[in-house]
Amino acid sequence: MGRLILIVIFAWTLTSLGAQQDNRFPWPEGYKAALSLSFDDARLSNVDVGLDLFRKHDVQVTYYVLPGGVKQRLDGWKQAVADGHEIGNHTLVHPCSGNFPWARNKALENYTLTSMRAELIESNRQIMELLQVEPVSFAYSCGQTFVGKGKDTRSYVPLVDELFTSGRGWLDEAANDPWFLDFAQLQGIEMDGKEFEKEIKPILENAIENGSWVVLAGHEIGEGGNQTTRTGMLEDLIRYVKEEHPEIWFATVGEVAGFVRNGKNAFFQELTADLLFYSSFDQGPTADFSLGDAVINTARSYDQSQTGKPGIHVPEIEISTDGGRFGGALHFRNKTREVLYYNAKNNISYGDSGISGTISFWLSLNPEKDLEPGFCDPIQITDSGYNDGAYWVDFSDKNPRLFRMGVFGDLNEWNPDNISPDDNPKFTERLVVANDRPFDRGVWTHVAIVFDEINNPQAKASFYVNGIFQGERPVSESFTWDVEQARIYVGLNYVGKIDELAIFKKALNQEEIKRIYFRENAISEMLNRRKDP
């Protein structure tokens, strides 16, 4: 047995996404990276010096302001709004850790989530009253994201996520990967006192190479002084972008965040339009979404899988309500003779020609320590057996365990004499063995089986682990099923956890698979939006 959308158009299309050959984000208008300049505290120099400088170069920045600072140069801040600069929220009184002597009477240690919520809302109200704009971007004062002390300490990142479209940090060391970033915890890199050539330029060069978003953060704007972004550095930076590297998109934090959010949502809405089957195992084993039968079944053995009963009827197999990759998971505590399966009809692509699709799932186990002797197939989809019209991955029978993908068409074509796998080199030649095996207890590993144009001359199957390509092979033989008998077997001889089983009707490319790997809870989130637009 066991060889065992709403499509958002921002000058880009999802078609261009699939054409890319790396993990780069599709920035608008051919840009290769993004850059946002931001300044905190509503310092006087932001308007006294900054407005003329940025107007001269036609650059818009993000100012994270305190209402009290705005009042000191109200006309200047109104002009900042008129010039197209973004106004963000930086709290009402700039609370920081009481370890700063000047912050002792507004120490974050003395805040609660309730008092912080009230402060952020009041700051937004005052900014609206002063400037007639409602901030959607936020910057953490002192870059600190907590309130309270000791066992009562709480992160207020979730609060910022609720109230704003983004929250920016301070003194961070990395640019933002648009596919992976947390909008509520954008990385903010200091530019105060920095030299362009030695300290800022390398950051931008790296952003161009990786397609990332750099958010620079400063305070004062001037020739020198403490917490001051040098005007000379800004001149050099702007010249570098405008004249030497116009492929960098210069925009405010709010504009870039909006583009990234909408672009990612559009991608996943398109992806869920190609979804045939999805089981999150959060509320139980029944699939969250399916075009075929959603119910899981239990059979007494693999050979008796045509007479299974709905539900899980094995004490060693259960739904763990937490501890999954996201939410719950299907947990196999011991190897069992009984097998679990979903009916494959309409839950996976099938036809006479051009069969394409992707099987995506997550595994958590230590193969050498957890698995019992023998081959183990975490996923196997077939109507008759592992070597006859089948898609599967398995762990080999001895330590160290190999992790392999097998895609087999009709047995009578590729192995007409039905030679045993142990004596048939054609069997092992057809497998793809993973180079990467990042498995361990408590660690979640993403796996994808991709089949493309099955029953056509160019048919092939590809194998991915954590978004990394492991190899592919042609599938030259015919692939036929009695579709009424086809089963999606889950956890054959397996010990460990399985989560987020999804099957698509499209052969996803590597970039699309990486999106699933990087984007937390992507499929569930997009399904919920599809059900409740």
C-alpha positions as CSV (number, residue, x, y, z in Angstrom):
1,M,0.0,0.0,0.0
2,G,2.2,2.7,1.2
3,R,4.8,3.8,-1.2
4,L,3.3,4.9,0.3
5,I,-12.1,37.5,-6.4
6,L,-12.6,40.7,-6.5
7,I,-9.6,41.4,-8.8
8,V,-8.0,44.7,-7.7
9,I,-6.3,46.5,-10.6
10,F,-3.5,48.8,-9.5
11,A,-1.6,48.9,-12.8
12,W,-0.8,45.2,-12.4
13,T,-2.5,41.9,-13.1
14,L,-2.4,38.5,-11.5
15,T,-1.2,37.2,-14.9
16,S,2.0,39.1,-14.4
17,L,2.3,37.5,-11.0
18,G,2.4,34.0,-12.5
19,A,5.0,35.0,-15.1
20,Q,7.6,36.1,-12.5
21,Q,10.5,33.8,-11.9
22,D,11.2,34.7,-8.2
23,N,9.4,35.7,-5.1
24,R,9.2,39.4,-5.9
25,F,6.1,41.3,-5.2
26,P,4.4,42.9,-8.3
27,W,4.8,46.6,-7.5
28,P,2.8,49.0,-9.7
29,E,4.0,50.5,-13.0
30,G,7.1,48.3,-13.2
31,Y,8.6,49.4,-9.9
32,K,11.0,47.0,-8.3
33,A,10.9,48.2,-4.7
34,A,9.1,50.8,-2.5
35,L,10.4,53.5,-0.2
36,S,8.6,55.6,2.4
37,L,10.1,58.4,4.5
38,S,8.5,59.0,7.9
39,F,9.0,61.5,10.7
40,D,7.8,61.3,14.3
41,D,6.5,63.7,16.9
42,A,5.4,66.7,14.8
43,R,8.7,68.4,15.4
44,L,8.9,72.1,14.3
45,S,11.5,71.4,11.7
46,N,9.2,69.0,10.0
47,V,7.3,71.9,8.6
48,D,9.8,74.7,9.0
49,V,12.5,72.8,6.9
50,G,10.8,69.7,5.6
51,L,7.9,71.3,3.6
52,D,10.2,73.4,1.3
53,L,12.6,70.5,0.8
54,F,10.0,67.9,-0.1
55,R,8.0,70.4,-2.3
56,K,11.3,71.2,-4.2
57,H,11.6,67.5,-5.1
58,D,7.9,66.6,-5.4
59,V,8.1,64.0,-2.6
60,Q,5.4,63.1,-0.2
61,V,6.2,61.6,3.2
62,T,4.4,60.4,6.3
63,Y,4.3,62.5,9.5
64,Y,3.3,60.7,12.7
65,V,2.1,63.5,14.8
66,L,1.2,64.4,18.4
67,P,-1.8,66.8,18.5
68,G,0.1,69.1,20.8
69,G,2.9,69.5,18.3
70,V,0.5,70.2,15.5
71,K,-1.0,73.1,17.5
72,Q,2.4,74.8,17.6
73,R,2.6,75.2,13.8
74,L,-1.0,74.7,12.8
75,D,-0.8,76.6,9.5
76,G,2.3,74.7,8.6
77,W,0.6,71.4,9.2
78,K,-2.4,72.4,7.2
79,Q,0.1,73.2,4.4
80,A,1.6,69.7,4.8
81,V,-1.8,68.2,4.2
82,A,-2.3,70.4,1.2
83,D,1.0,69.3,-0.2
84,G,-0.1,65.7,-0.1
85,H,1.8,64.5,2.9
86,E,0.2,61.7,5.0
87,I,-0.7,62.5,8.6
88,G,-0.4,59.5,11.0
89,N,-1.1,59.0,14.7
90,H,1.8,58.8,17.2
91,T,-0.4,58.7,20.4
92,L,-1.6,61.7,22.3
93,V,1.3,62.3,24.8
94,H,4.0,59.9,23.6
95,P,4.1,57.3,26.4
96,C,7.2,55.2,26.7
97,S,8.8,53.0,29.3
98,G,9.1,54.7,32.7
99,N,12.8,53.7,32.5
100,F,13.2,57.0,30.6
101,P,13.0,59.6,33.4
102,W,11.1,62.0,31.2
103,A,8.4,59.4,30.6
104,R,7.9,58.5,34.3
105,N,4.5,60.3,34.4
106,K,3.3,58.7,31.2
107,A,4.9,55.3,31.5
108,L,3.6,52.4,29.4
109,E,4.0,50.2,32.4
110,N,1.1,52.2,34.0
111,Y,-1.2,51.9,30.9
112,T,-3.8,49.2,30.2
113,L,-5.3,48.2,26.9
114,T,-8.4,50.2,27.8
115,S,-6.5,53.4,28.5
116,M,-4.3,53.0,25.4
117,R,-7.4,52.5,23.3
118,A,-8.9,55.7,24.7
119,E,-5.7,57.6,24.0
120,L,-5.4,56.5,20.4
121,I,-9.0,57.3,19.7
122,E,-8.7,60.7,21.3
123,S,-5.5,61.5,19.4
124,N,-7.3,60.6,16.1
125,R,-10.2,62.8,17.2
126,Q,-8.0,65.8,17.9
127,I,-6.0,65.4,14.6
128,M,-9.3,65.3,12.7
129,E,-10.4,68.5,14.5
130,L,-7.2,70.3,13.7
131,L,-6.4,69.1,10.2
132,Q,-9.6,67.5,8.9
133,V,-7.9,64.2,8.2
134,E,-8.4,60.9,9.9
135,P,-5.1,59.0,10.4
136,V,-4.9,55.4,9.2
137,S,-1.2,54.9,9.9
138,F,0.3,54.6,13.4
139,A,3.8,54.7,14.8
140,Y,4.6,53.2,18.2
141,S,6.1,55.8,20.6
142,C,9.7,54.8,21.3
143,G,9.0,51.7,19.2
144,Q,7.5,50.0,22.2
145,T,4.5,47.8,21.8
146,F,3.5,46.9,25.3
147,V,1.4,48.1,28.2
148,G,1.6,47.0,31.9
149,K,4.1,45.2,34.0
150,G,5.1,41.6,34.7
151,K,2.3,39.1,34.5
152,D,0.0,42.0,33.5
153,T,2.0,43.0,30.5
154,R,0.1,43.1,27.3
155,S,0.9,43.8,23.7
156,Y,-1.2,46.5,22.1
157,V,-0.3,45.4,18.6
158,P,-3.7,43.8,18.2
159,L,-5.3,47.1,19.2
160,V,-3.3,49.0,16.6
161,D,-4.3,46.3,14.0
162,E,-7.9,47.0,14.9
163,L,-7.8,50.8,14.7
164,F,-5.3,51.5,11.9
165,T,-4.2,50.0,8.6
166,S,-0.6,49.9,9.7
167,G,1.7,50.3,12.8
168,R,5.3,51.2,12.3
169,G,8.2,50.3,14.6
170,W,11.5,52.0,15.4
171,L,15.1,51.0,15.4
172,D,14.4,47.9,13.3
173,E,17.0,46.4,11.1
174,A,15.1,44.9,8.1
175,A,13.1,46.1,5.2
176,N,9.5,44.8,4.8
177,D,8.8,41.8,2.7
178,P,5.4,42.7,1.2
179,W,4.4,39.0,1.1
180,F,5.3,38.3,4.7
181,L,5.0,41.6,6.6
182,D,2.7,42.2,9.5
183,F,0.9,45.5,8.8
184,A,0.6,46.2,12.5
185,Q,4.3,45.8,13.0
186,L,6.0,47.4,10.0
187,Q,9.8,47.6,10.3
188,G,11.0,51.2,10.7
189,I,14.7,51.8,10.0
190,E,16.3,54.8,11.6
191,M,17.7,57.6,9.3
192,D,18.5,60.1,12.0
193,G,22.2,61.0,11.8
194,K,22.9,58.5,9.0
195,E,25.1,59.0,6.0
196,F,23.6,58.2,2.7
197,E,26.5,56.4,0.9
198,K,27.6,54.1,3.8
199,E,24.4,53.5,5.7
200,I,21.2,54.2,3.6
201,K,22.3,53.4,0.0
202,P,23.1,49.7,0.8
203,I,19.6,49.3,2.3
204,L,18.0,50.6,-0.9
205,E,20.3,48.4,-3.1
206,N,19.2,45.4,-1.2
207,A,15.5,46.4,-1.5
208,I,15.9,46.6,-5.3
209,E,17.4,43.2,-5.4
210,N,14.7,41.6,-3.2
211,G,11.6,43.7,-4.1
212,S,11.1,44.9,-0.6
213,W,9.6,48.0,1.0
214,V,11.9,50.2,3.0
215,V,10.3,52.5,5.7
216,L,12.8,55.0,7.0
217,A,12.1,56.8,10.2
218,G,13.4,60.0,11.6
219,H,12.5,63.0,13.8
220,E,14.0,66.5,13.2
221,I,15.0,67.6,9.8
222,G,18.1,69.8,9.6
223,E,21.9,70.2,9.2
224,G,22.8,68.5,12.4
225,G,21.9,67.8,16.0
226,N,20.4,65.0,18.1
227,Q,17.6,62.9,16.5
228,T,18.0,64.8,13.3
229,T,17.7,63.5,9.8
230,R,20.3,65.5,7.8
231,T,19.0,67.6,4.9
232,G,22.1,66.6,2.9
233,M,21.4,63.0,3.3
234,L,17.8,63.5,2.2
235,E,19.0,65.4,-0.9
236,D,21.4,62.6,-1.8
237,L,18.7,60.0,-1.2
238,I,16.0,61.7,-3.3
239,R,18.5,62.3,-6.1
240,Y,19.5,58.6,-6.0
241,V,15.9,57.5,-6.4
242,K,14.7,60.1,-8.8
243,E,17.8,60.1,-11.1
244,E,19.6,56.8,-10.7
245,H,17.0,54.4,-9.6
246,P,13.5,55.5,-10.7
247,E,12.4,51.8,-10.3
248,I,12.0,52.6,-6.6
249,W,8.5,53.7,-5.8
250,F,8.5,56.7,-3.6
251,A,5.2,56.9,-1.7
252,T,3.7,57.4,1.8
253,V,3.3,54.6,4.2
254,G,-0.5,54.7,3.8
255,E,-0.3,54.5,0.0
256,V,2.1,51.6,-0.1
257,A,0.3,49.7,2.7
258,G,-3.0,50.1,0.8
259,F,-1.4,48.8,-2.4
260,V,0.2,45.8,-0.7
261,R,-2.9,44.9,1.2
262,N,-5.2,45.1,-1.9
263,G,-2.7,43.3,-4.0
264,K,-2.3,40.4,-1.6
265,N,-6.1,40.2,-1.2
266,A,-6.6,40.1,-4.9
267,F,-4.1,37.3,-5.3
268,F,-5.8,35.1,-2.6
269,Q,-9.3,35.8,-3.9
270,E,-8.2,34.6,-7.3
271,L,-6.5,31.6,-5.6
272,T,-9.7,30.6,-3.7
273,A,-11.6,30.8,-7.0
274,D,-9.5,27.8,-8.0
275,L,-10.2,25.9,-4.8
276,L,-11.9,22.6,-5.0
277,F,-11.5,21.3,-1.5
278,Y,-10.3,22.7,1.8
279,S,-10.3,21.3,5.4
280,S,-8.9,23.5,8.1
281,F,-9.6,20.9,10.9
282,D,-10.4,23.8,13.2
283,Q,-14.0,22.8,14.0
284,G,-13.8,19.1,13.1
285,P,-12.9,16.8,10.2
286,T,-15.6,17.9,7.8
287,A,-14.2,20.0,5.0
288,D,-14.8,23.8,5.3
289,F,-15.3,24.0,1.5
290,S,-15.7,21.3,-1.1
291,L,-17.3,20.8,-4.5
292,G,-17.8,17.1,-3.7
293,D,-18.5,15.3,-0.5
294,A,-17.2,17.2,2.5
295,V,-17.4,14.3,5.0
296,I,-14.5,12.3,6.2
297,N,-14.9,8.5,6.5
298,T,-13.3,5.7,8.4
299,A,-12.7,2.3,7.0
300,R,-11.5,-0.8,8.9
301,S,-8.5,-1.2,6.5
302,Y,-7.2,0.2,3.3
303,D,-8.6,-2.8,1.4
304,Q,-12.1,-2.1,2.8
305,S,-12.1,1.6,2.0
306,Q,-15.2,1.2,-0.3
307,T,-17.3,0.5,2.8
308,G,-16.3,3.2,5.2
309,K,-18.5,5.0,7.7
310,P,-18.8,8.8,8.0
311,G,-16.8,10.4,10.8
312,I,-13.7,9.4,12.7
313,H,-14.1,6.1,14.6
314,V,-10.5,5.5,15.7
315,P,-9.5,6.4,19.3
316,E,-5.9,7.1,18.2
317,I,-7.0,9.8,15.8
318,E,-8.6,13.0,16.9
319,I,-9.1,16.7,16.2
320,S,-6.8,18.8,18.3
321,T,-8.6,22.1,18.9
322,D,-5.3,24.0,19.1
323,G,-1.7,23.3,18.3
324,G,-2.3,23.2,14.5
325,R,-0.6,25.3,12.0
326,F,-3.5,27.6,12.2
327,G,-6.2,26.7,14.9
328,G,-6.9,23.0,15.1
329,A,-5.3,20.0,13.4
330,L,-5.9,16.3,12.6
331,H,-3.7,14.4,15.1
332,F,-2.7,10.8,14.6
333,R,-1.4,9.6,18.0
334,N,-0.5,6.1,16.8
335,K,-0.3,4.0,13.7
336,T,-3.6,2.4,13.0
337,R,-5.0,-0.4,10.7
338,E,-8.0,1.8,10.1
339,V,-7.8,4.5,7.4
340,L,-9.4,7.9,7.0
341,Y,-10.5,9.2,3.6
342,Y,-12.6,11.8,1.8
343,N,-14.3,10.9,-1.5
344,A,-12.3,12.4,-4.4
345,K,-15.1,12.9,-6.9
346,N,-15.3,16.7,-7.6
347,N,-12.8,17.4,-4.9
348,I,-9.9,17.0,-7.2
349,S,-9.5,17.6,-11.0
350,Y,-10.1,14.7,-13.2
351,G,-10.8,14.3,-16.9
352,D,-9.7,12.7,-20.2
353,S,-7.0,15.3,-20.9
354,G,-5.2,18.3,-19.4
355,I,-5.7,17.4,-15.8
356,S,-4.0,20.0,-13.6
357,G,-4.1,20.8,-9.9
358,T,-2.2,21.3,-6.6
359,I,-2.5,19.4,-3.3
360,S,-1.3,21.6,-0.4
361,F,-1.0,20.6,3.2
362,W,1.1,21.0,6.4
363,L,2.8,18.3,8.4
364,S,4.2,18.3,12.0
365,L,6.3,15.3,13.1
366,N,9.7,14.0,13.7
367,P,9.9,11.1,11.1
368,E,12.7,9.2,12.8
369,K,11.2,9.4,16.3
370,D,7.5,9.4,15.7
371,L,6.8,7.0,12.8
372,E,6.4,3.3,13.4
373,P,8.2,0.7,11.2
374,G,7.0,0.6,7.6
375,F,6.2,3.1,4.8
376,C,3.9,6.0,5.7
377,D,1.8,8.1,3.3
378,P,0.5,11.3,4.9
379,I,-1.5,11.9,1.7
380,Q,-2.5,9.4,-1.0
381,I,-5.1,10.0,-3.7
382,T,-6.1,7.1,-5.9
383,D,-9.0,4.8,-6.9
384,S,-7.1,1.5,-6.7
385,G,-3.5,1.7,-5.3
386,Y,-0.3,3.7,-4.8
387,N,1.1,2.5,-8.1
388,D,-2.0,2.8,-10.3
389,G,-3.4,6.3,-11.0
390,A,-2.2,7.9,-7.8
391,Y,-0.8,11.1,-6.3
392,W,1.1,10.7,-3.0
393,V,3.9,11.7,-0.7
394,D,5.5,9.1,1.6
395,F,8.2,8.6,4.2
396,S,10.4,5.6,3.4
397,D,10.4,2.6,5.7
398,K,13.7,2.9,7.4
399,N,15.7,5.6,9.3
400,P,16.8,8.0,8.1
401,R,13.5,8.4,6.4
402,L,13.4,9.7,2.8
403,F,10.5,12.0,2.0
404,R,9.3,11.3,-1.5
405,M,6.6,12.3,-4.1
406,G,5.0,9.8,-6.4
407,V,2.7,10.5,-9.3
408,F,1.7,7.3,-11.2
409,G,-0.5,6.8,-14.1
410,D,-2.1,3.5,-15.2
411,L,-0.1,0.5,-13.9
412,N,-0.6,-1.5,-17.1
413,E,1.2,1.1,-19.1
414,W,4.2,2.0,-16.9
415,N,4.6,-1.5,-15.4
416,P,2.7,-4.0,-17.5
417,D,4.3,-7.0,-15.9
418,N,3.4,-5.7,-12.4
419,I,7.0,-6.1,-11.1
420,S,7.4,-5.5,-7.4
421,P,8.8,-2.0,-6.5
422,D,11.8,-3.6,-4.7
423,D,12.8,-5.3,-8.0
424,N,11.8,-2.6,-10.4
425,P,14.1,0.4,-10.9
426,K,11.4,2.0,-13.0
427,F,9.5,2.6,-9.8
428,T,12.2,4.5,-7.9
429,E,13.2,6.4,-11.0
430,R,9.7,7.9,-11.1
431,L,9.9,9.3,-7.6
432,V,11.1,12.7,-6.6
433,V,13.1,12.6,-3.3
434,A,13.1,15.8,-1.2
435,N,16.4,17.5,-0.6
436,D,14.9,19.5,2.2
437,R,13.5,17.7,5.2
438,P,12.7,20.5,7.8
439,F,10.5,18.2,9.9
440,D,10.4,18.1,13.7
441,R,7.9,17.9,16.5
442,G,6.3,21.3,17.1
443,V,7.5,22.5,13.7
444,W,5.1,22.9,10.7
445,T,6.3,22.0,7.2
446,H,4.4,22.9,4.1
447,V,4.1,20.4,1.3
448,A,2.8,20.8,-2.2
449,I,2.2,18.2,-5.0
450,V,1.6,19.9,-8.4
451,F,0.4,18.0,-11.4
452,D,0.1,19.7,-14.8
453,E,-1.5,18.6,-18.0
454,I,-1.9,15.0,-17.0
455,N,-3.1,12.9,-20.0
456,N,-1.4,15.3,-22.4
457,P,2.1,14.8,-23.9
458,Q,3.7,17.5,-21.8
459,A,2.3,16.2,-18.5
460,K,4.6,16.6,-15.4
461,A,4.5,16.5,-11.6
462,S,6.4,18.8,-9.3
463,F,7.3,18.7,-5.6
464,Y,7.7,21.6,-3.1
465,V,8.7,21.7,0.6
466,N,8.3,25.0,2.4
467,G,7.9,26.7,-1.0
468,I,11.3,25.3,-2.2
469,F,11.3,23.3,-5.4
470,Q,12.5,19.7,-4.9
471,G,12.2,18.4,-8.4
472,E,9.8,17.3,-11.1
473,R,9.3,14.4,-13.5
474,P,7.3,13.7,-16.6
475,V,4.1,11.6,-16.5
476,S,4.0,10.0,-19.9
477,E,1.4,7.2,-19.3
478,S,-2.4,7.6,-19.3
479,F,-4.1,8.4,-16.0
480,T,-7.6,6.9,-15.6
481,W,-9.9,6.4,-12.6
482,D,-13.2,5.0,-11.7
483,V,-13.9,8.3,-10.1
484,E,-16.7,6.9,-7.9
485,Q,-14.0,4.8,-6.2
486,A,-11.3,7.4,-6.0
487,R,-10.3,8.4,-2.4
488,I,-8.3,11.1,-0.7
489,Y,-6.5,9.1,2.0
490,V,-5.2,11.1,4.9
491,G,-2.6,9.8,7.3
492,L,-1.9,6.2,6.1
493,N,0.4,4.6,8.8
494,Y,1.1,8.2,9.9
495,V,1.9,9.4,13.4
496,G,1.9,13.2,13.8
497,K,-0.3,16.1,12.8
498,I,-1.8,17.2,9.5
499,D,-3.4,20.6,8.9
500,E,-4.8,22.9,6.2
501,L,-5.4,20.3,3.5
502,A,-6.3,22.2,0.3
503,I,-6.8,21.0,-3.3
504,F,-6.8,23.5,-6.3
505,K,-7.9,22.9,-9.9
506,K,-4.8,24.8,-11.1
507,A,-1.2,23.8,-11.3
508,L,0.2,26.5,-9.0
509,N,3.7,27.9,-9.8
510,Q,6.4,28.3,-7.2
511,E,5.6,31.9,-6.5
512,E,2.0,31.1,-5.8
513,I,3.0,28.2,-3.5
514,K,5.3,30.5,-1.6
515,R,2.4,32.9,-1.1
516,I,0.5,30.1,0.7
517,Y,3.6,29.2,2.7
518,F,4.3,32.8,3.8
519,R,0.7,34.1,4.2
520,E,-0.7,33.1,7.6
521,N,-4.2,31.5,7.5
522,A,-4.5,32.7,3.9
523,I,-7.0,30.2,2.6
524,S,-9.4,30.3,5.6
525,E,-9.3,34.1,5.6
526,M,-10.1,34.4,1.9
527,L,-12.9,31.8,2.1
528,N,-14.5,33.8,4.9
529,R,-14.5,36.9,2.7
530,R,-15.9,34.9,-0.2
531,K,-18.8,33.7,2.0
532,D,-19.5,37.1,3.6
533,P,-18.4,39.8,1.1
